[in-house]
Amino acid sequence: MAETTNAPADPIVRGTWATAKQSWSDLFTWKQRVAITNDYGETYCEWQSPRPLRNPVSLFAQLSAKDWLFFLVGLAAWTADAFDFHALSIQTVKLAAYYDTTKTNVTTAITLTLLLRSVGAAFFGLAGDKFGRKYPMVVNMIILGLLQVATIYSATFTQFLAVRSLFGLFMGGVYGNAIAMALENCPVDARGLMSGILQQGYSLGYVIAACCNLGVGGSTDSWKTVFWIGTGLSIGVGLIRLLFPESRQFTEAKRAGKGHTSSASAFWVETRNMLAQEWRMCIYCIILMTWFNYYSHTSQDSYTTFMLTQKELNNSAASRASIIMKTGACVGGTILGYISQWFGRRRTIVCSAIISAILIPAWILPTTERSLSATGFFMQFFVQGAWGVIPIHLNELSPPAFRSSFPGITYQLGNMISSPSAQIVNAIAESHLVRAVDGELAPAYGPTMGVATAIIATGIAVTTAFGPERRGAKFELAKPAGVQEEYRRKSVDVESQADDKAQVAVKH
């Protein structure tokens, strides 16, 4: 075992209750329990002090030009994906008027989109682990753009729902490949900061969609213009990705496999083995992502509708408040993702969730555009601050060979389970009435979102406090999925041939 000046630590335990007990204890220990593998393949654990926060500029400088290229393309894909989703959620009132239906019925499209994203995450995530990050993303983004066009030309509400269901299928494939490509080449010290920036592609997509909604005005048919912009963004990102090479880490991992490519059978054998060994981690991450997806969708999808109906702001004022709210999300996600590199992934999430719960009264009680903008800014600062830790947290918890599929599938399964969130909020709000600003009765969006967010924030804090953390996990040299199994098979074949030759030699 290599010499170290750090204190030895007990091994990272396996088992549900043992992991929960150790994780809870480690949450209140400032030093980090880190698993170390030396040059001889020996693994041991030690307590390491968190590294001091470094100047963000020096962290940016650690990324090469190619690293930045991969990161920015991943960020652009995730931003376009978010724009496409929010183009619907922020225009619920327009779409309800256009198709002559209720706002709750329109949010059915959000439910269907979220419901089918897990299928796309599985297909494109596994394709990314098997064939690389490039071409699955290219196909994915171009089809998303074409489905935006199909949405625009949906003549009936039934057609609209059908297209949005298909849209969700392809939308689900973006996240896993985008974060794997963007983060897997980042230096260890820069991961927290870059994770926080990357996750805010989701909020940035919302901000751009809200700006477009503000620009096109409040007329009923103007929703189509926003969707045309989304078409250009998605197809544009796909074509840009086509111009650049495969992810460096994936290429080097292939090379590290000494030229061994994986067959389909080897890939699936390794996938089954991973699920057999890591099923607890899979379930934990799905539960965590379910909480997190309820967290974001409950606190944002109906917020514009809340300001238009209960607070009686006009389209321009509600759009401006939404833009400021999600600007807070971008700032919070970046800052708290950066801080998590020093403060710890789980501690950052737990503290952010608790603070967001405390802010709920200030978030839903104001009545003016200025006050709603300010409190919305700080609410989303901590909601998306917690989210800013998630890309790198999921990457570090992922089995190393499955960093494209594992984060994407767990994230989108959480999305699937939480898919009725906007529909639930709208249904409860429209069935309960409160006094609006002018004294008239209006749907109770504020109380509904407030109670739901308080419950969800508590669930996130508890789930994270008892869950694992692998900050600083080393996954740079992990071989692509299936290569290890293929290498094992060929080694067995070589040994078998050697034995056969030895038996023949003995007979002669």
C-alpha positions in Angstrom: 0.0 0.0 0.0 1.3 3.4 -0.9 2.3 5.8 1.9 0.0 8.6 2.8 -0.2 11.3 5.4 -4.0 11.1 5.6 -5.7 9.1 8.3 -7.0 5.7 7.3 -10.8 5.3 7.1 -13.1 2.3 7.3 -14.0 0.9 3.9 -17.1 2.2 2.0 -19.8 -0.2 3.1 -22.4 -2.1 1.0 -26.0 -2.7 1.9 -28.9 -0.3 2.3 -29.0 0.3 6.0 -25.2 0.2 6.4 -24.8 2.8 3.6 -27.5 5.0 5.2 -25.8 4.8 8.6 -22.3 5.6 7.2 -23.6 8.3 5.0 -25.5 10.1 7.8 -22.3 9.9 10.0 -20.1 11.2 7.1 -22.5 14.2 6.5 -21.3 15.7 9.8 -17.6 14.8 9.3 -15.8 17.6 7.5 -13.2 15.3 6.0 -14.2 13.2 3.0 -14.0 9.4 3.0 -12.3 8.6 -0.3 -11.5 5.3 -1.9 -8.0 5.1 -3.3 -6.7 2.5 -5.8 -2.9 2.3 -6.0 -0.7 1.1 -8.9 -0.9 -2.5 -7.6 -4.7 -2.5 -7.9 -5.1 -2.4 -4.1 -8.0 -0.3 -2.8 -8.3 1.3 0.6 -10.1 4.3 2.1 -8.7 7.4 3.8 -9.9 10.7 5.2 -9.0 13.6 3.0 -9.5 17.3 3.8 -11.6 19.1 1.1 -9.4 21.1 -1.1 -9.7 24.9 -0.7 -11.8 26.6 -3.3 -9.7 27.8 -6.2 -10.0 30.9 -8.3 -12.7 30.1 -10.9 -10.5 31.6 -13.6 -7.6 29.2 -12.8 -10.2 26.3 -12.9 -11.3 27.4 -16.4 -7.7 27.5 -17.5 -7.3 23.8 -16.6 -9.6 22.9 -19.6 -8.0 22.7 -22.9 -9.6 24.2 -26.1 -11.0 20.8 -27.0 -12.3 20.3 -23.4 -14.1 23.6 -23.8 -15.5 22.6 -27.2 -17.0 19.4 -25.7 -18.4 21.3 -22.7 -20.0 24.1 -24.8 -21.6 21.7 -27.2 -23.0 19.7 -24.3 -24.3 22.9 -22.7 -25.8 24.0 -26.0 -27.6 20.6 -26.4 -29.0 20.7 -22.9 -30.1 24.4 -23.3 -31.9 23.6 -26.6 -33.5 20.6 -24.9 -34.8 22.8 -22.1 -36.0 25.5 -24.5 -38.1 23.0 -26.4 -39.7 21.8 -23.1 -40.4 25.2 -21.6 -41.7 26.6 -24.9 -44.8 24.6 -23.9 -45.0 25.2 -20.2 -44.7 29.0 -20.3 -47.4 29.2 -23.0 -50.0 27.1 -21.3 -52.6 29.9 -21.4 -52.1 30.6 -25.1 -52.3 26.9 -26.0 -55.5 26.5 -23.9 -57.1 29.3 -25.9 -55.8 28.1 -29.3 -57.1 24.5 -28.8 -60.2 25.7 -26.8 -59.4 23.5 -23.8 -58.5 23.9 -20.2 -55.1 24.7 -18.9 -55.1 21.4 -17.0 -55.7 19.5 -20.3 -52.7 21.4 -21.9 -50.5 20.2 -19.0 -51.4 16.7 -20.1 -48.8 17.3 -22.9 -46.2 18.0 -20.2 -47.1 14.7 -18.5 -46.8 12.7 -21.7 -43.5 14.3 -22.6 -42.0 13.5 -19.2 -43.5 10.1 -19.1 -41.8 8.9 -22.3 -38.4 10.6 -21.7 -37.1 7.5 -19.8 -37.5 5.4 -23.0 -35.4 7.8 -25.0 -32.8 8.0 -22.2 -32.4 4.2 -22.2 -32.0 4.0 -26.0 -29.7 6.9 -26.6 -27.8 6.5 -23.4 -26.9 2.9 -24.1 -26.1 3.9 -27.7 -23.8 6.6 -26.3 -22.0 4.0 -24.1 -21.7 1.5 -26.9 -21.0 3.7 -30.0 -19.8 7.0 -28.6 -21.3 10.4 -27.7 -21.3 12.0 -31.2 -23.8 10.3 -33.6 -26.5 9.4 -31.1 -26.6 13.1 -30.1 -26.6 14.3 -33.8 -29.6 12.1 -34.6 -31.4 13.0 -31.4 -31.2 16.8 -31.9 -32.2 16.8 -35.5 -35.3 14.7 -34.9 -36.2 17.0 -31.9 -36.2 19.9 -34.3 -38.4 18.2 -36.8 -40.9 17.2 -34.0 -41.1 20.9 -33.1 -42.3 21.6 -36.7 -44.8 18.8 -36.3 -46.1 20.4 -33.1 -46.7 23.7 -35.0 -48.7 21.9 -37.7 -50.9 19.9 -35.2 -54.4 20.8 -36.3 -56.2 19.2 -33.4 -55.5 18.9 -29.7 -55.3 15.1 -30.1 -52.6 15.5 -32.7 -50.8 17.9 -30.5 -50.8 15.4 -27.6 -49.6 12.6 -29.9 -46.6 14.7 -31.3 -45.6 15.8 -27.8 -45.6 12.2 -26.6 -43.2 11.3 -29.5 -41.2 14.5 -28.7 -40.7 13.2 -25.1 -39.3 10.0 -26.4 -36.4 11.8 -28.2 -36.1 14.6 -25.7 -35.1 12.0 -23.1 -31.9 11.0 -24.9 -30.2 14.4 -24.6 -29.3 14.6 -20.9 -27.1 11.6 -20.5 -25.0 12.1 -23.6 -24.7 15.8 -23.0 -23.4 15.7 -19.4 -21.2 12.7 -20.2 -19.5 14.5 -23.1 -19.3 17.8 -21.2 -18.0 16.6 -17.9 -16.0 13.4 -18.5 -12.9 15.4 -19.7 -13.0 18.0 -17.0 -10.1 18.0 -14.4 -11.2 16.8 -11.0 -10.9 20.2 -9.3 -13.0 21.9 -11.9 -15.9 19.4 -11.9 -18.1 21.2 -9.3 -17.9 24.5 -11.1 -18.5 23.1 -14.5 -21.3 20.9 -13.3 -23.1 23.9 -11.9 -22.7 25.8 -15.1 -23.8 22.9 -17.2 -26.9 22.2 -15.2 -28.0 25.8 -15.8 -28.5 25.0 -19.4 -31.9 24.0 -18.2 -32.6 27.4 -16.6 -30.9 29.2 -19.6 -33.3 27.4 -21.9 -36.2 28.7 -19.8 -34.8 32.2 -19.9 -34.4 32.2 -23.7 -38.0 30.7 -24.1 -39.4 33.4 -21.7 -37.5 36.1 -23.7 -39.0 34.8 -26.9 -42.5 34.6 -25.4 -42.1 38.3 -24.3 -40.9 39.3 -27.7 -43.7 37.7 -29.7 -46.4 39.2 -27.5 -49.6 37.8 -26.0 -51.7 36.9 -29.0 -53.0 33.4 -29.2 -51.2 32.3 -32.4 -47.8 33.7 -31.3 -46.9 30.4 -29.6 -46.0 29.0 -33.0 -43.2 31.5 -33.4 -41.6 30.4 -30.2 -41.7 26.8 -31.4 -40.1 27.8 -34.7 -37.2 29.3 -32.8 -36.9 26.0 -30.9 -36.7 24.1 -34.2 -33.7 26.2 -35.3 -31.9 25.7 -32.0 -32.3 21.9 -31.9 -31.3 21.3 -35.5 -28.5 23.8 -35.3 -26.9 22.1 -32.3 -27.2 18.7 -34.1 -25.4 20.1 -37.2 -22.7 21.8 -35.0 -22.1 18.5 -33.2 -21.7 16.8 -36.5 -18.7 19.0 -37.3 -16.6 18.0 -34.3 -14.9 14.7 -33.3 -15.9 12.0 -30.9 -15.4 12.7 -27.2 -11.7 12.5 -26.3 -12.4 10.4 -23.2 -14.4 7.8 -25.1 -11.8 7.6 -27.8 -8.9 7.2 -25.2 -10.9 4.6 -23.3 -11.3 2.6 -26.5 -7.6 2.9 -27.1 -6.9 1.8 -23.5 -8.9 -1.3 -24.2 -5.9 -2.3 -26.5 -8.0 -2.4 -29.6 -10.7 -4.7 -28.2 -14.1 -3.8 -29.4 -17.2 -5.1 -27.7 -19.8 -7.3 -29.3 -23.5 -6.8 -28.6 -23.6 -9.9 -26.4 -20.5 -8.7 -24.4 -22.2 -5.3 -23.9 -25.4 -6.7 -22.6 -23.5 -9.2 -20.3 -21.6 -6.3 -18.8 -24.8 -4.3 -18.5 -26.5 -7.2 -16.6 -23.5 -7.6 -14.3 -23.6 -3.9 -13.5 -27.3 -4.0 -12.7 -26.7 -7.1 -10.4 -24.0 -5.3 -8.5 -25.3 -1.8 -8.5 -29.1 -2.2 -8.2 -29.2 -0.4 -4.9 -27.4 2.6 -6.4 -29.8 2.5 -9.4 -32.9 2.6 -7.1 -31.4 5.3 -4.9 -30.6 7.6 -7.9 -34.1 7.0 -9.3 -35.7 8.0 -6.0 -33.4 11.0 -5.7 -34.2 12.1 -9.3 -37.9 11.7 -8.7 -37.7 14.1 -5.8 -35.6 16.5 -7.8 -37.9 16.5 -10.9 -40.9 17.1 -8.7 -38.8 19.9 -7.1 -38.2 21.8 -10.3 -41.5 21.2 -12.1 -43.6 22.0 -9.1 -41.8 25.2 -8.4 -41.6 26.5 -12.0 -44.0 25.0 -14.6 -47.1 26.7 -13.3 -45.4 29.9 -11.9 -46.2 31.9 -15.0 -49.8 30.8 -14.9 -49.8 31.7 -11.2 -48.7 35.2 -11.9 -51.2 35.6 -14.8 -54.2 34.3 -12.9 -53.8 34.7 -9.2 -51.6 37.8 -9.2 -53.2 39.2 -12.4 -50.0 40.3 -14.1 -50.2 40.8 -17.9 -48.2 38.6 -20.3 -45.2 41.1 -20.4 -44.9 41.5 -16.6 -45.2 37.7 -16.0 -42.6 37.0 -18.7 -40.2 39.6 -17.2 -40.7 38.1 -13.7 -40.1 34.6 -15.1 -36.9 35.7 -16.8 -35.6 37.2 -13.5 -36.6 34.1 -11.6 -34.7 31.8 -13.9 -31.7 34.2 -14.0 -31.6 33.5 -10.2 -31.5 29.8 -11.1 -28.6 30.2 -13.4 -26.6 32.2 -10.8 -27.5 29.8 -7.9 -26.7 26.6 -9.9 -23.3 28.0 -10.9 -22.3 29.3 -7.5 -23.5 26.3 -5.4 -22.2 23.8 -7.9 -18.8 25.5 -7.5 -19.1 25.5 -3.7 -19.9 21.8 -3.6 -16.4 21.0 -4.7 -15.3 22.2 -1.2 -18.4 22.0 0.9 -19.4 18.5 -0.4 -22.1 17.4 -2.8 -24.6 16.2 -0.2 -24.2 19.1 2.2 -24.7 21.6 -0.5 -27.9 19.8 -1.7 -29.3 19.5 1.9 -28.7 23.1 2.8 -30.1 24.4 -0.5 -33.3 22.4 -0.1 -33.9 23.5 3.5 -33.3 27.2 2.6 -35.7 27.0 -0.3 -38.4 25.6 2.0 -37.9 28.5 4.4 -38.4 31.0 1.5 -41.8 29.6 0.4 -43.9 32.3 2.1 -41.9 35.1 0.6 -42.2 33.3 -2.8 -46.0 33.1 -3.0 -47.4 36.0 -0.9 -46.1 39.1 -2.8 -48.5 40.8 -5.3 -46.4 43.1 -7.4 -44.1 42.3 -10.4 -41.1 43.7 -8.6 -41.5 41.7 -5.4 -42.5 38.5 -7.3 -39.4 38.9 -9.4 -37.1 39.3 -6.4 -38.5 36.4 -4.3 -38.7 34.2 -7.4 -35.0 35.0 -8.0 -33.9 33.8 -4.6 -36.3 30.8 -4.6 -34.8 29.5 -7.8 -31.3 30.4 -6.7 -31.6 27.6 -4.1 -33.8 25.2 -6.1 -31.4 25.2 -9.0 -28.5 25.6 -6.6 -29.3 22.1 -5.4 -29.7 21.0 -9.0 -26.3 22.4 -10.0 -24.6 19.6 -8.0 -26.6 16.9 -9.8 -24.7 16.4 -13.1 -21.3 15.7 -11.4 -23.0 13.9 -8.4 -24.7 11.5 -10.8 -21.5 11.1 -12.8 -19.5 10.2 -9.7 -22.1 7.8 -8.5 -22.4 6.1 -11.9 -20.6 2.8 -12.7 -17.6 4.2 -14.7 -18.4 2.4 -18.0 -22.0 3.6 -18.0 -21.7 7.4 -17.5 -23.8 8.1 -20.6 -26.7 5.7 -19.9 -26.8 5.7 -16.0 -27.3 9.4 -15.4 -29.7 9.8 -18.3 -31.8 6.7 -17.4 -32.0 7.5 -13.7 -32.8 11.1 -14.4 -35.5 10.3 -16.9 -37.0 7.6 -14.8 -37.3 10.2 -12.1 -38.9 12.4 -14.7 -41.3 9.7 -15.7 -42.5 9.1 -12.1 -42.8 12.9 -11.5 -44.5 13.4 -14.9 -47.9 14.3 -13.5 -46.5 17.1 -11.4 -47.7 20.1 -13.5 -51.0 18.3 -14.1 -51.5 17.7 -10.4 -50.6 21.3 -9.4 -53.1 22.6 -12.1 -55.9 20.2 -11.1 -55.6 21.0 -7.4 -55.3 24.7 -8.0 -58.3 24.9 -10.3 -60.4 22.9 -7.9 -59.6 25.3 -5.0 -60.2 29.0 -5.1 -58.5 31.9 -3.3 -58.9 35.7 -3.4 -56.9 37.2 -6.2 -55.3 40.7 -6.1 -58.6 42.4 -7.1 -60.6 40.4 -4.6 -62.2 38.1 -7.1 -61.9 34.3 -6.7 -59.0 32.7 -8.7 -57.4 29.2 -8.8 -55.2 28.6 -5.8 -51.8 28.2 -7.6 -49.8 29.8 -4.8 -50.9 27.7 -1.8 -50.7 24.5 -4.0 -47.2 25.2 -5.2 -46.1 26.2 -1.7 -47.3 23.1 0.1 -46.0 20.8 -2.6 -42.6 22.4 -2.7 -42.3 22.2 1.1 -43.0 18.5 1.1 -40.6 17.9 -1.8 -37.7 20.0 -0.3 -38.0 18.0 2.9 -37.9 14.7 0.9 -34.8 15.8 -0.9 -33.0 16.8 2.3 -33.7 13.5 4.0 -33.0 11.3 0.9 -29.7 13.1 0.2 -28.6 13.0 3.9 -28.8 9.2 4.0 -27.4 8.6 0.5 -23.9 8.0 -0.7 -21.3 10.4 -2.1 -18.3 9.7 -4.2 -16.8 13.2 -4.6 -13.5 13.0 -6.5 -14.2 9.5 -8.0 -11.7 8.6 -10.7 -13.4 7.5 -13.9 -11.1 9.0 -16.6 -9.6 5.7 -17.7 -12.7 3.5 -17.5 -13.2 1.4 -20.6 -16.4 1.6 -22.6 -19.2 -0.8 -21.6 -18.6 -4.3 -23.0 -14.9 -3.9 -23.6 -13.9 -5.5 -20.3 -16.2 -8.5 -20.9 -14.9 -8.9 -24.4 -11.3 -8.8 -23.2 -12.2 -11.4 -20.5 -13.6 -13.7 -23.2 -10.6 -13.4 -25.5 -8.3 -14.1 -22.5 -10.3 -17.2 -21.8 -10.0 -18.3 -25.4 -6.2 -17.7 -25.4 -5.8 -19.7 -22.2 -8.0 -22.5 -23.7 -6.0 -22.6 -26.9 -2.8 -22.8 -24.9 -4.2 -25.7 -22.8 -5.2 -27.5 -26.0 -1.7 -27.1 -27.5 -0.1 -28.3 -24.2 -2.3 -31.4 -24.2 -1.3 -32.1 -27.9 2.4 -31.7 -27.0 2.1 -34.1 -24.1 0.4 -36.8 -26.3 3.2 -36.5 -28.8 
